[in-house]
């Protein structure tokens, strides 16, 4: 017993000494080019940006907040991402116990009938007077794979990075869903607005048609004017069922995003404008490295690949294994628990050095290094994509503001032209074609204005998402 304890102590000292050595490279974030400012934008005064705001602070519409709340709680994609994070958490718990040995309890009873002409058969007949041999065993076995060269610590590192990556992936999923809900909600408001525009224009066409019918009855215009005016009325009339269809489809899409059955979606009064100007701060591109969950998930993927490369390298070095067993063993059930007569113990230590495995371990290491390079490429791509998305959103906001101003001016002018055309037509100074053209132009211009305003809202939401907003 003393000898076994001494052997275990010697092996433990040797293993603790060798385990202090770690092979493989320590993780560092892959170098990637991050500009000091976004394209065509002045250098910001500080790094603060709208992506740092919670979604409840950024989206102030109560109806939209209710939809986002429901999506975060019930959206199936978010729930799946959270379950992936739970799986990674369980893997991490297991990895943290990597330094501990495996201990197993075994209770076993065997009865064998050997050949009479075998050594065991003859011994059974000679010493026990039976045709069979019994063996009763109860033991506790310990198996400790002392994986040296930092392999266990690399496994823990990989598990932790995988857990963090899954959490960031869940956050990235939430930012995407929050953005999609907001985009769908604002699209629904635009469709409501366009439906109202079509309804107002239809009423205007009805008024014009009634006026022309009176003039036709008095002989001032011919039947052609009535037919063309009625045809123009049908343009506005046909828009209504088309827009109503799109409204229902958008409501169904929002319902699915929020994890509910398709139904009508409540909304607040339509906003007349979107947030613009200095309130939409983008900060500096470097903030994307810490704010964008998808960028952080890509960085954690590099860390996982780095740890796996270390594990593959460590597998080519000697491995130390310790095994020990202690328990009770007898060939008679009556003596099974007779102590100390039935007591036994064994202890062993071994060092295994891979010599020839058809280059498998070296190939595994080379593949692991290539996987690291792939992960680093994906990380750099995620940073570049993030910077590009922010730049796209910023230029959209800037240029759409100018489009909105010009389109609004066009709508105002056409409203005035439509009113004047009606008055001139009544006084005989304008033709019915000029009235129809003016009404057609104002309808299209108002629809265009609603689309531009919707595009502004979309750009603002996209800027918020591309800066990492939505998971707080």
C-alpha positions as CSV (number, residue, x, y, z in Angstrom):
1,X,0.0,0.0,0.0
2,X,2.8,2.4,0.9
3,X,4.5,1.5,-2.4
4,X,1.3,2.4,-4.4
5,X,1.0,5.7,-2.6
6,X,4.6,6.6,-3.4
7,X,4.1,5.7,-7.0
8,X,0.9,7.9,-7.2
9,X,2.8,10.8,-5.6
10,X,5.7,10.5,-8.0
11,X,3.4,10.4,-11.0
12,X,1.4,13.4,-9.7
13,X,4.5,15.4,-9.2
14,X,5.8,14.5,-12.7
15,X,2.4,15.3,-14.3
16,X,2.0,18.7,-12.6
17,X,5.5,19.6,-13.8
18,X,4.8,18.7,-17.4
19,X,1.3,20.1,-17.5
20,X,2.7,23.6,-16.8
21,X,4.0,23.6,-20.4
22,X,1.5,24.8,-23.0
23,X,2.0,24.4,-26.7
24,X,0.4,26.5,-29.4
25,X,0.0,30.2,-29.8
26,X,-1.8,32.4,-27.3
27,X,-4.8,34.1,-28.8
28,X,-4.6,37.6,-30.2
29,X,-7.3,39.3,-32.2
30,X,-6.4,39.1,-35.9
31,X,-5.1,42.4,-37.3
32,X,-7.7,44.1,-39.4
33,X,-7.9,47.5,-41.0
34,X,-10.4,49.8,-39.3
35,X,-10.7,53.4,-40.6
36,X,-10.7,56.4,-38.3
37,X,-14.1,57.5,-39.7
38,X,-16.8,56.4,-42.0
39,X,-16.7,57.3,-45.7
40,X,-17.4,60.9,-46.6
41,X,-18.1,61.7,-42.9
42,X,-16.4,64.2,-40.7
43,X,-14.3,62.9,-37.8
44,X,-16.7,62.5,-34.9
45,X,-16.2,64.4,-31.6
46,X,-16.4,61.2,-29.6
47,X,-17.2,57.5,-29.9
48,X,-20.8,57.7,-28.7
49,X,-23.4,56.4,-31.2
50,X,-27.0,55.3,-31.4
51,X,-26.1,51.7,-31.3
52,X,-25.3,52.1,-27.6
53,X,-29.0,52.9,-26.9
54,X,-31.4,50.3,-25.7
55,X,-34.1,49.5,-28.2
56,X,-36.8,50.9,-25.9
57,X,-35.0,54.2,-25.8
58,X,-34.5,54.2,-29.6
59,X,-38.0,53.1,-30.6
60,X,-40.4,55.3,-28.7
61,X,-43.6,54.2,-30.5
62,X,-45.6,52.2,-27.8
63,X,-47.2,49.9,-30.4
64,X,-43.8,49.1,-31.9
65,X,-42.4,48.5,-28.5
66,X,-45.2,46.0,-27.8
67,X,-44.4,44.1,-31.0
68,X,-40.6,44.0,-30.3
69,X,-41.3,42.8,-26.7
70,X,-43.4,39.9,-28.2
71,X,-40.8,39.1,-30.8
72,X,-38.0,38.9,-28.2
73,X,-40.1,36.6,-26.0
74,X,-41.7,34.4,-28.7
75,X,-39.7,34.6,-31.9
76,X,-38.6,31.0,-32.9
77,X,-35.3,32.0,-34.3
78,X,-34.3,33.8,-31.1
79,X,-35.5,30.8,-29.0
80,X,-33.4,28.5,-31.2
81,X,-30.3,30.8,-30.7
82,X,-30.8,30.8,-27.0
83,X,-31.1,27.0,-26.9
84,X,-27.7,26.9,-28.8
85,X,-26.3,29.1,-26.1
86,X,-27.6,26.7,-23.4
87,X,-26.0,23.8,-25.2
88,X,-22.7,25.6,-25.2
89,X,-23.1,26.4,-21.5
90,X,-23.4,22.6,-20.8
91,X,-20.3,21.9,-22.9
92,X,-18.4,24.6,-20.9
93,X,-19.4,22.9,-17.6
94,X,-18.1,19.6,-18.8
95,X,-14.8,21.2,-20.1
96,X,-14.2,22.8,-16.7
97,X,-14.0,19.3,-15.1
98,X,-11.4,18.2,-17.6
99,X,-8.6,18.0,-14.9
100,X,-10.6,15.5,-12.8
101,X,-10.2,11.7,-13.2
102,X,-12.9,9.3,-14.2
103,X,-14.1,7.2,-11.2
104,X,-16.4,4.3,-11.7
105,X,-18.1,1.8,-9.4
106,X,-18.5,-1.7,-10.7
107,X,-20.3,-4.7,-9.1
108,X,-20.1,-7.9,-11.1
109,X,-20.8,-11.7,-10.6
110,X,-19.7,-14.2,-13.3
111,X,-20.2,-17.9,-13.6
112,X,-18.3,-19.7,-16.4
113,X,-18.3,-23.4,-17.5
114,X,-14.9,-24.1,-18.9
115,X,-13.9,-27.2,-20.9
116,X,-13.1,-30.2,-18.8
117,X,-9.9,-30.6,-20.8
118,X,-8.8,-26.9,-20.1
119,X,-6.6,-25.8,-17.3
120,X,-9.4,-23.9,-15.6
121,X,-11.8,-26.8,-16.1
122,X,-9.5,-29.3,-14.4
123,X,-8.8,-26.9,-11.6
124,X,-12.5,-26.4,-11.0
125,X,-13.0,-30.2,-10.8
126,X,-9.9,-30.7,-8.6
127,X,-10.2,-27.9,-6.1
128,X,-14.0,-27.0,-6.0
129,X,-15.6,-30.2,-7.2
130,X,-17.9,-28.3,-9.6
131,X,-18.3,-27.9,-13.3
132,X,-18.2,-24.1,-13.1
133,X,-16.1,-21.3,-11.7
134,X,-17.6,-18.2,-10.0
135,X,-16.0,-14.8,-9.7
136,X,-17.5,-12.0,-7.6
137,X,-16.0,-8.6,-7.9
138,X,-16.9,-5.2,-6.4
139,X,-14.4,-2.4,-7.1
140,X,-13.9,1.3,-7.6
141,X,-11.7,2.2,-10.6
142,X,-9.9,5.4,-11.3
143,X,-8.7,6.5,-14.7
144,X,-6.8,9.7,-15.0
145,X,-5.6,10.8,-18.4
146,X,-3.1,13.5,-17.4
147,X,-3.1,15.3,-20.8
148,X,0.1,17.3,-20.8
149,X,1.3,20.3,-22.8
150,X,-1.8,22.4,-22.0
151,X,-4.3,20.2,-23.9
152,X,-6.9,20.4,-21.1
153,X,-6.6,24.1,-20.7
154,X,-6.9,24.5,-24.5
155,X,-10.1,22.4,-24.3
156,X,-11.5,24.8,-21.6
157,X,-10.4,27.8,-23.7
158,X,-12.2,26.4,-26.8
159,X,-15.4,25.6,-24.8
160,X,-15.5,29.1,-23.2
161,X,-15.0,30.8,-26.5
162,X,-17.7,28.6,-28.1
163,X,-20.0,29.6,-25.3
164,X,-19.3,33.3,-25.7
165,X,-19.7,32.9,-29.5
166,X,-23.1,31.3,-29.0
167,X,-24.2,34.1,-26.7
168,X,-23.1,36.7,-29.2
169,X,-24.9,34.8,-32.0
170,X,-28.1,35.0,-29.9
171,X,-27.6,38.7,-29.5
172,X,-27.0,39.1,-33.2
173,X,-30.2,37.2,-33.9
174,X,-32.1,39.6,-31.6
175,X,-30.7,42.7,-33.3
176,X,-31.8,41.2,-36.6
177,X,-35.3,40.4,-35.4
178,X,-35.7,43.8,-33.7
179,X,-34.7,45.4,-37.0
180,X,-37.1,43.3,-39.0
181,X,-40.0,44.0,-36.7
182,X,-39.3,47.7,-36.9
183,X,-38.9,47.6,-40.7
184,X,-42.2,45.7,-41.0
185,X,-44.0,48.1,-38.7
186,X,-42.9,51.1,-40.6
187,X,-43.8,49.4,-43.8
188,X,-47.3,48.9,-42.5
189,X,-47.5,52.6,-41.6
190,X,-46.5,53.5,-45.1
191,X,-49.1,51.1,-46.6
192,X,-51.7,52.7,-44.4
193,X,-50.6,56.1,-45.6
194,X,-50.7,55.1,-49.3
195,X,-54.2,53.6,-48.8
196,X,-55.4,56.9,-47.5
197,X,-53.7,58.7,-50.4
198,X,-55.5,56.4,-52.9
199,X,-58.8,56.9,-51.0
200,X,-58.4,60.7,-51.1
201,X,-57.5,60.7,-54.8
202,X,-60.5,58.4,-55.5
203,X,-62.8,60.9,-53.8
204,X,-61.1,63.7,-55.9
205,X,-61.7,61.7,-59.0
206,X,-65.3,61.2,-58.1
207,X,-65.8,64.9,-57.6
208,X,-64.1,65.6,-60.9
209,X,-66.3,63.0,-62.7
210,X,-69.5,64.5,-61.2
211,X,-68.4,67.9,-62.4
212,X,-67.7,66.7,-65.9
213,X,-71.0,64.8,-66.1
214,X,-72.8,68.1,-65.3
215,X,-70.9,69.8,-68.1
216,X,-71.6,66.9,-70.4
217,X,-75.3,67.2,-69.7
218,X,-75.1,70.9,-70.5
219,X,-73.2,70.2,-73.8
220,X,-70.0,71.8,-72.8
221,X,-67.9,68.6,-73.2
222,X,-68.2,65.4,-75.2
223,X,-68.5,61.7,-74.1
224,X,-64.8,61.2,-74.6
225,X,-64.0,63.4,-71.6
226,X,-66.4,61.4,-69.4
227,X,-64.8,58.1,-70.4
228,X,-61.2,59.2,-69.9
229,X,-62.1,60.7,-66.5
230,X,-63.8,57.5,-65.5
231,X,-60.8,55.5,-66.6
232,X,-58.5,57.7,-64.5
233,X,-60.8,57.1,-61.5
234,X,-60.3,53.4,-61.9
235,X,-56.5,53.8,-61.5
236,X,-57.0,55.1,-58.0
237,X,-59.8,52.6,-57.3
238,X,-57.6,49.6,-58.3
239,X,-54.9,50.8,-55.9
240,X,-57.1,50.2,-52.9
241,X,-57.5,46.4,-53.0
242,X,-53.9,46.1,-54.0
243,X,-52.8,48.1,-50.9
244,X,-55.2,46.3,-48.6
245,X,-53.7,43.0,-49.8
246,X,-50.2,44.2,-49.0
247,X,-51.4,45.5,-45.6
248,X,-52.8,42.0,-44.6
249,X,-49.6,40.3,-45.9
250,X,-47.4,42.6,-43.8
251,X,-49.6,42.1,-40.7
252,X,-49.2,38.3,-41.2
253,X,-45.4,38.6,-41.5
254,X,-45.2,40.7,-38.4
255,X,-47.4,38.2,-36.5
256,X,-45.0,35.4,-37.5
257,X,-42.0,37.5,-36.4
258,X,-43.6,38.0,-33.0
259,X,-44.4,34.3,-32.6
260,X,-48.2,34.7,-32.9
261,X,-50.8,33.5,-35.3
262,X,-51.6,35.9,-38.2
263,X,-53.9,38.6,-37.0
264,X,-54.5,42.4,-37.2
265,X,-51.6,44.5,-35.9
266,X,-52.4,47.5,-33.8
267,X,-50.4,50.7,-34.6
268,X,-50.1,54.2,-33.3
269,X,-50.7,57.4,-35.2
270,X,-48.4,57.6,-38.2
271,X,-45.2,59.5,-37.5
272,X,-44.8,62.5,-39.8
273,X,-41.1,62.2,-40.0
274,X,-38.1,60.3,-38.8
275,X,-35.1,61.2,-36.6
276,X,-32.4,62.9,-38.6
277,X,-29.5,65.2,-38.2
278,X,-27.0,65.3,-35.3
279,X,-29.2,62.9,-33.2
280,X,-28.1,60.0,-35.5
281,X,-24.5,59.7,-34.3
282,X,-22.5,56.9,-35.7
283,X,-19.3,57.3,-33.6
284,X,-16.1,55.7,-34.8
285,X,-15.7,52.5,-36.8
286,X,-13.5,50.9,-34.0
287,X,-16.6,50.7,-31.8
288,X,-18.0,48.1,-34.1
289,X,-15.5,45.6,-32.7
290,X,-17.2,45.7,-29.3
291,X,-20.8,46.7,-30.2
292,X,-21.7,44.4,-33.1
293,X,-22.6,40.9,-31.7
294,X,-21.8,39.2,-35.0
295,X,-18.3,40.7,-35.1
296,X,-17.7,39.5,-31.6
297,X,-19.0,36.1,-32.4
298,X,-16.6,36.0,-35.4
299,X,-13.8,36.9,-33.0
300,X,-14.7,34.1,-30.6
301,X,-14.8,31.7,-33.5
302,X,-11.1,32.6,-34.2
303,X,-10.4,32.0,-30.5
304,X,-12.0,28.5,-30.8
305,X,-9.9,27.7,-33.8
306,X,-6.8,28.9,-32.1
307,X,-7.5,26.6,-29.1
308,X,-8.2,23.7,-31.4
309,X,-4.9,24.2,-33.1
310,X,-3.2,24.0,-29.7
311,X,-5.1,20.8,-28.9
312,X,-4.0,19.3,-32.2
313,X,-0.4,20.2,-31.6
314,X,-0.5,18.8,-28.0
315,X,-1.8,15.5,-29.3
316,X,1.6,14.9,-31.0
317,X,3.4,15.0,-27.6
318,X,3.6,12.3,-25.0
319,X,0.5,11.6,-22.9
320,X,0.6,10.5,-19.3
321,X,-2.1,8.1,-18.0
322,X,-2.8,6.9,-14.4
323,X,-5.1,4.0,-13.6
324,X,-5.9,2.5,-10.2
325,X,-8.5,0.0,-8.9
326,X,-9.4,-1.2,-5.4
327,X,-12.2,-3.5,-4.3
328,X,-13.3,-6.9,-3.2
329,X,-12.8,-10.1,-5.2
330,X,-13.5,-13.7,-4.4
331,X,-14.6,-17.0,-6.1
332,X,-17.2,-17.7,-3.3
333,X,-20.2,-15.5,-2.7
334,X,-20.0,-16.2,1.1
335,X,-16.5,-14.6,1.2
336,X,-17.3,-11.6,-1.1
337,X,-17.2,-9.0,1.7
338,X,-14.7,-10.7,3.9
339,X,-12.1,-8.1,4.7
340,X,-9.1,-8.0,4.4
341,X,-9.1,-11.4,2.8
342,X,-11.0,-10.3,-0.3
343,X,-9.4,-6.9,-0.6
344,X,-7.3,-6.1,-3.7
345,X,-5.7,-3.0,-5.3
346,X,-3.8,-2.1,-8.4
347,X,-2.1,1.1,-9.6
348,X,-0.4,1.8,-12.9
349,X,1.1,4.7,-14.8
350,X,1.9,4.9,-18.5
351,X,3.4,7.4,-20.9
352,X,2.2,7.1,-24.5
353,X,4.2,8.8,-27.3
354,X,2.7,8.6,-30.8
355,X,5.3,7.4,-33.2
356,X,3.7,6.3,-36.5
357,X,0.1,7.1,-37.3
358,X,0.4,7.6,-41.0
359,X,0.9,11.3,-40.5
360,X,-2.6,11.7,-39.1
361,X,-1.7,13.8,-36.1
362,X,0.5,16.1,-38.2
363,X,-2.3,16.4,-40.7
364,X,-4.8,17.2,-38.0
365,X,-2.5,20.0,-36.8
366,X,-2.1,21.5,-40.3
367,X,-5.9,21.4,-40.9
368,X,-6.4,23.1,-37.5
369,X,-4.1,25.9,-38.5
370,X,-5.9,26.3,-41.8
371,X,-9.2,26.4,-39.9
372,X,-7.7,29.2,-37.8
373,X,-6.8,31.1,-41.0
374,X,-10.4,30.6,-42.3
375,X,-11.8,31.9,-39.0
376,X,-9.5,35.0,-39.2
377,X,-10.7,35.7,-42.7
378,X,-14.3,35.5,-41.6
379,X,-13.6,37.9,-38.8
380,X,-12.0,40.4,-41.1
381,X,-14.9,40.0,-43.5
382,X,-17.4,40.7,-40.6
383,X,-15.5,43.9,-39.7
384,X,-15.4,45.1,-43.3
385,X,-19.1,44.2,-43.8
386,X,-20.0,46.1,-40.6
387,X,-18.2,49.2,-41.7
388,X,-19.8,49.0,-45.1
389,X,-23.3,48.6,-43.7
390,X,-22.9,51.7,-41.5
391,X,-21.5,53.7,-44.4
392,X,-24.4,52.6,-46.6
393,X,-27.0,53.6,-43.9
394,X,-25.3,57.0,-43.4
395,X,-25.3,57.9,-47.1
396,X,-28.9,56.7,-47.5
397,X,-30.0,59.0,-44.6
398,X,-28.1,61.9,-46.1
399,X,-29.4,61.5,-49.7
400,X,-32.9,60.5,-48.8
401,X,-33.3,63.7,-46.8
402,X,-32.6,65.7,-50.0
403,X,-35.0,63.4,-52.0
404,X,-37.7,63.9,-49.4
405,X,-37.4,67.7,-49.6
406,X,-37.6,67.7,-53.4
407,X,-40.5,65.3,-53.4
408,X,-42.4,67.3,-50.8
409,X,-41.9,70.4,-53.0
410,X,-43.2,68.5,-56.0
411,X,-46.3,67.4,-54.1
412,X,-47.0,70.9,-52.9
413,X,-46.7,72.3,-56.5
414,X,-48.9,69.5,-57.9
415,X,-51.6,70.1,-55.2
416,X,-51.7,73.7,-56.3
417,X,-51.7,72.7,-60.0
418,X,-54.6,70.3,-59.4
419,X,-56.6,73.0,-57.6
420,X,-55.9,75.5,-60.3
421,X,-56.7,73.1,-63.1
422,X,-60.1,72.4,-61.6
423,X,-60.9,76.1,-61.4
424,X,-59.6,76.8,-64.9
425,X,-61.6,73.9,-66.2
426,X,-64.8,75.3,-64.7
427,X,-64.2,78.7,-66.3
428,X,-63.4,77.1,-69.6
429,X,-59.7,78.0,-69.6
430,X,-58.4,74.5,-69.2
431,X,-59.2,71.2,-70.9
432,X,-60.3,68.0,-69.1
433,X,-57.0,66.4,-70.1
434,X,-55.1,69.0,-68.0
435,X,-57.3,68.2,-65.0
436,X,-56.9,64.4,-65.4
437,X,-53.1,64.8,-65.9
438,X,-52.8,67.0,-62.8
439,X,-54.8,64.5,-60.6
440,X,-52.7,61.6,-62.0
441,X,-49.5,63.4,-61.2
442,X,-50.5,64.3,-57.7
443,X,-51.5,60.7,-56.9
444,X,-48.1,59.4,-58.0
445,X,-46.2,62.1,-56.3
446,X,-48.0,61.5,-53.0
447,X,-47.3,57.8,-53.3
448,X,-43.6,58.6,-54.1
449,X,-43.4,60.9,-51.0
450,X,-44.7,58.1,-48.8
451,X,-42.1,55.7,-50.2
452,X,-39.3,58.2,-49.7
453,X,-40.4,58.7,-46.1
454,X,-40.5,55.0,-45.6
455,X,-37.0,54.7,-47.1
456,X,-35.8,57.3,-44.5
457,X,-37.2,55.2,-41.7
458,X,-35.6,52.1,-43.1
459,X,-32.2,53.8,-43.3
460,X,-32.4,54.9,-39.7
461,X,-33.4,51.4,-38.5
462,X,-30.6,50.0,-40.6
463,X,-28.1,52.4,-39.1
464,X,-29.2,51.4,-35.6
465,X,-28.8,47.7,-36.4
466,X,-25.5,48.1,-38.2
467,X,-24.1,49.8,-35.2
468,X,-25.0,46.8,-33.0
469,X,-28.2,48.2,-31.6
470,X,-31.2,46.1,-30.6
471,X,-29.8,43.5,-28.1
472,X,-29.8,45.7,-25.0
